[in-house]
Amino acid sequence: MIDIHLLNGALIALALIVGTAVALSVAMVAAAGVTRHGPAPRGGTRRDQPQPPAPDADHARELVLH
């Protein structure tokens, strides 16, 4: 049979882990509510797309052999 002291120790450890997780979650929610957010950026947050490379002026191509 399971020793009652071992069972009590396991239940206390589980309760401590759950309590710590709940406390951490509450702290994160409270911190998110306290922080001040500035105004949203105008025009969205999408970055400019990279431009395709410009072709050579004389259309010369270089062949590289390895």
Protein Blocks (a to p, Z undefined) as FASTA:
>chain_A
ZZfklmmmmmmmmmmmmmmmmmmmmmmmmmmmmpccddddehijadcddddddddfklpa
cdddZZ
